[in-house]
Amino acid sequence: MPDDLPDPDIQRLLTIQQSLPDTIMGYGPVHRTDAEPFRDGVVPANLFFQRLIGRDAPPNTLLEWLLTPEWALSLAGNGAVFRDGAGTVTAWREHLATYFPEPVWQKKIAVRLKRMGQTAQYNLQRTLRRDDRSGALNQAALFCREAAALVHHVHRVFVPVEKWLFRSLRDLSDESREVYTTLSAFAENHTDTDLLTSAISAVSETLGASRFSDTVRPFFFDSGRDVEAMIQDETIRSVPDSMV
């Protein structure tokens, strides 16, 4: 609802909400396990977005874009809007739809590539040689997560919340569906180096089909450095990987 809606109108909306039936089109009420306010129901539009991304205005500067949680940006643009009389929701979403500014986009891709190289092409191999099964599983899972996130970046789509991260790969493109298939197979047997090679190849092909094709190299960490070198903004280029 508009932020300046008069109190009588707000109370009327709350009354309507409370009078709704328990089940609508087969869907029952939302059962919350927490007491966090404004997750659903009658909510001021700007407060809705502020709760999601932690800001009272859309990200504007490069650092604001970089430091805003990406899953929150994904949620803020998700779902159908049936009516937006005040235009607040539309204004927010149109701004977010511009996606990351170029330096931030490049930084995201660079960091994902370096993490993929570190986890799958170095750490995983060392854990397997030590017969550290739990450590290997951890590194394989981290690689899969970074690979899925990278594919979203290449397609200029915000990385969604964890529970949808891999499922959404099936909807981006033919290349992303192949990444989904190979990552799923690798997840079933993370000690199989042939399956890892297939997953790495699928991700490399996706990167090769993008504007970053010149950065495709055998070791993902080197690819990440190549992309990072493309960043023109010194501040963004020097941000520690741990903050991305």
C-alpha positions as CSV (number, residue, x, y, z in Angstrom):
1,M,0.0,0.0,0.0
2,P,1.1,3.6,-0.4
3,D,3.3,5.0,2.4
4,D,1.0,8.0,2.9
5,L,-2.3,6.1,3.1
6,P,-4.6,7.5,5.8
7,D,-5.1,5.5,8.9
8,P,-8.8,4.9,8.3
9,D,-8.0,3.3,5.0
10,I,-5.3,1.2,6.5
11,Q,-7.7,-0.1,9.2
12,R,-10.2,-0.9,6.4
13,L,-7.6,-3.0,4.6
14,L,-6.7,-4.8,7.7
15,T,-10.3,-5.6,8.4
16,I,-10.7,-7.0,4.8
17,Q,-7.5,-9.1,5.3
18,Q,-8.8,-10.5,8.6
19,S,-12.1,-11.4,6.9
20,L,-10.5,-13.5,4.2
21,P,-11.4,-17.2,4.2
22,D,-8.8,-19.7,5.6
23,T,-8.3,-21.3,2.1
24,I,-8.2,-19.4,-1.2
25,M,-7.8,-21.4,-4.5
26,G,-6.4,-24.3,-2.5
27,Y,-3.9,-22.3,-0.5
28,G,-4.2,-22.1,3.2
29,P,-2.9,-19.4,5.6
30,V,0.9,-18.8,6.1
31,H,2.2,-20.3,9.3
32,R,5.1,-18.4,10.6
33,T,7.8,-19.8,13.0
34,D,9.0,-16.3,13.8
35,A,7.4,-13.0,14.9
36,E,9.1,-10.8,12.3
37,P,6.6,-8.1,11.2
38,F,5.7,-7.0,7.6
39,R,6.6,-10.3,5.9
40,D,3.1,-10.4,4.3
41,G,-0.3,-8.9,4.6
42,V,-0.9,-5.1,4.5
43,V,2.5,-3.5,4.3
44,P,3.6,0.0,3.2
45,A,5.4,-0.4,-0.1
46,N,8.7,1.3,0.8
47,L,8.8,-0.6,4.1
48,F,8.4,-3.8,2.2
49,F,11.5,-3.1,0.1
50,Q,13.4,-1.7,3.1
51,R,12.8,-4.9,5.0
52,L,14.1,-7.0,2.1
53,I,17.3,-5.1,1.1
54,G,18.0,-3.1,4.3
55,R,17.7,0.3,2.6
56,D,15.0,2.9,2.3
57,A,15.9,3.6,-1.3
58,P,17.2,1.4,-4.2
59,P,20.9,0.9,-4.4
60,N,22.6,3.7,-6.4
61,T,26.3,3.9,-5.9
62,L,28.6,1.0,-6.9
63,L,29.3,0.0,-3.3
64,E,25.6,0.1,-2.5
65,W,25.0,-2.3,-5.4
66,L,27.9,-4.5,-4.3
67,L,27.0,-4.7,-0.7
68,T,23.3,-5.3,-1.0
69,P,22.5,-9.0,-0.5
70,E,21.9,-10.5,-3.9
71,W,19.1,-12.9,-2.7
72,A,17.3,-9.8,-1.4
73,L,17.5,-8.1,-4.8
74,S,16.1,-11.3,-6.4
75,L,13.2,-11.4,-4.0
76,A,12.5,-7.7,-4.4
77,G,11.9,-8.3,-8.1
78,N,10.0,-11.6,-7.8
79,G,6.3,-12.2,-8.2
80,A,3.5,-10.7,-10.2
81,V,2.2,-7.1,-9.5
82,F,-1.5,-6.9,-10.2
83,R,-2.1,-3.3,-9.4
84,D,0.3,-0.5,-8.4
85,G,-1.7,2.7,-8.2
86,A,0.9,4.8,-6.5
87,G,3.7,3.4,-8.8
88,T,6.1,2.8,-5.9
89,V,6.6,-0.9,-6.6
90,T,7.0,-0.3,-10.3
91,A,9.6,2.4,-9.7
92,W,11.6,0.1,-7.4
93,R,11.4,-2.8,-9.8
94,E,12.4,-0.8,-12.9
95,H,15.5,0.4,-11.1
96,L,16.5,-3.1,-9.9
97,A,15.8,-4.5,-13.4
98,T,18.8,-2.4,-14.7
99,Y,20.9,-5.1,-12.9
100,F,24.4,-4.5,-11.5
101,P,26.5,-1.7,-12.9
102,E,29.3,-3.0,-15.1
103,P,32.2,-2.9,-12.5
104,V,30.0,-4.7,-9.9
105,W,28.9,-7.3,-12.4
106,Q,32.5,-8.0,-13.4
107,K,33.6,-8.2,-9.7
108,K,30.8,-10.8,-9.0
109,I,31.9,-13.0,-11.9
110,A,35.6,-12.7,-11.1
111,V,35.1,-13.7,-7.5
112,R,32.9,-16.7,-8.4
113,L,35.5,-17.9,-10.9
114,K,38.3,-17.7,-8.3
115,R,36.2,-19.5,-5.7
116,M,35.4,-22.3,-8.2
117,G,39.0,-22.8,-9.0
118,Q,40.0,-22.8,-5.4
119,T,37.3,-25.3,-4.3
120,A,37.0,-27.8,-7.2
121,Q,40.4,-27.6,-8.9
122,Y,42.6,-27.4,-5.8
123,N,41.0,-28.0,-2.4
124,L,38.8,-30.9,-3.5
125,Q,41.7,-32.7,-4.9
126,R,43.7,-32.3,-1.7
127,T,40.9,-33.5,0.5
128,L,40.4,-36.6,-1.7
129,R,44.2,-37.4,-1.5
130,R,43.9,-37.2,2.3
131,D,40.8,-39.4,2.2
132,D,38.9,-36.6,3.9
133,R,35.4,-37.5,2.8
134,S,33.6,-34.7,4.8
135,G,36.1,-32.1,3.6
136,A,35.7,-33.3,0.0
137,L,31.9,-33.1,0.3
138,N,32.2,-29.5,1.6
139,Q,34.4,-28.4,-1.2
140,A,32.2,-30.0,-3.8
141,A,29.1,-28.3,-2.4
142,L,30.9,-24.9,-2.4
143,F,31.9,-25.4,-6.0
144,C,28.4,-26.3,-7.1
145,R,27.0,-23.2,-5.3
146,E,29.6,-20.9,-6.9
147,A,29.1,-22.5,-10.3
148,A,25.3,-22.0,-10.1
149,A,25.7,-18.4,-9.0
150,L,28.2,-17.7,-11.8
151,V,25.7,-19.0,-14.4
152,H,23.1,-16.6,-13.1
153,H,25.6,-13.7,-13.3
154,V,26.5,-14.6,-16.9
155,H,22.7,-14.4,-17.7
156,R,22.4,-11.1,-15.8
157,V,20.0,-12.6,-13.3
158,F,20.2,-12.0,-9.6
159,V,21.2,-15.1,-7.7
160,P,18.1,-16.3,-5.9
161,V,17.7,-17.7,-2.3
162,E,19.5,-21.0,-1.7
163,K,16.5,-23.3,-2.0
164,W,15.9,-22.0,-5.6
165,L,19.5,-21.6,-6.7
166,F,19.9,-24.8,-8.6
167,R,16.3,-25.3,-9.7
168,S,16.3,-21.9,-11.5
169,L,19.2,-23.1,-13.7
170,R,16.7,-25.1,-15.6
171,D,14.9,-22.0,-16.7
172,L,17.7,-19.6,-17.9
173,S,18.9,-21.2,-21.2
174,D,19.9,-24.4,-22.9
175,E,23.4,-23.9,-21.5
176,S,22.3,-23.4,-18.0
177,R,20.2,-26.6,-18.2
178,E,23.3,-28.5,-19.2
179,V,25.1,-27.0,-16.2
180,Y,22.2,-28.1,-14.0
181,T,22.4,-31.7,-15.3
182,T,26.2,-32.0,-14.9
183,L,26.2,-30.4,-11.4
184,S,23.4,-32.8,-10.3
185,A,25.3,-35.8,-11.5
186,F,28.4,-34.6,-9.8
187,A,26.4,-34.0,-6.6
188,E,25.4,-37.6,-6.6
189,N,29.0,-38.7,-6.6
190,H,31.4,-35.9,-5.7
191,T,34.5,-38.1,-5.7
192,D,34.1,-39.0,-9.4
193,T,36.6,-36.9,-11.2
194,D,35.0,-37.6,-14.6
195,L,31.7,-36.1,-13.4
196,L,33.6,-33.1,-12.0
197,T,35.3,-32.6,-15.4
198,S,31.9,-32.7,-17.1
199,A,30.6,-30.0,-14.8
200,I,33.6,-27.9,-15.3
201,S,33.3,-28.2,-19.1
202,A,29.6,-27.2,-19.0
203,V,30.4,-24.1,-16.9
204,S,33.3,-23.2,-19.2
205,E,31.0,-23.5,-22.3
206,T,28.5,-21.2,-20.7
207,L,31.2,-18.7,-19.9
208,G,32.6,-19.1,-23.4
209,A,29.2,-18.3,-25.0
210,S,29.2,-14.9,-23.1
211,R,31.1,-11.7,-23.6
212,F,33.7,-13.1,-21.2
213,S,34.7,-15.8,-23.7
214,D,38.3,-14.5,-23.9
215,T,38.8,-15.3,-20.2
216,V,38.1,-19.0,-20.5
217,R,41.2,-20.8,-19.2
218,P,41.9,-24.3,-17.8
219,F,42.0,-23.1,-14.3
220,F,39.1,-21.0,-13.1
221,F,41.2,-19.0,-10.7
222,D,43.2,-17.6,-13.6
223,S,39.9,-16.8,-15.5
224,G,38.8,-14.9,-12.4
225,R,41.9,-12.8,-12.4
226,D,41.5,-12.0,-16.1
227,V,37.9,-10.8,-15.4
228,E,39.1,-8.8,-12.4
229,A,41.7,-7.0,-14.5
230,M,38.8,-5.8,-16.8
231,I,37.3,-3.7,-13.9
232,Q,37.9,-0.1,-14.5
233,D,36.8,1.2,-11.1
234,E,39.7,0.9,-8.7
235,T,37.6,0.8,-5.6
236,I,35.4,-2.1,-6.7
237,R,38.4,-4.0,-8.1
238,S,40.2,-3.8,-4.7
239,V,37.2,-4.9,-2.6
240,P,38.2,-8.1,-0.8
241,D,36.7,-11.2,-2.2
242,S,35.2,-12.1,1.2
243,M,32.9,-9.1,0.9
244,V,31.4,-10.2,-2.4
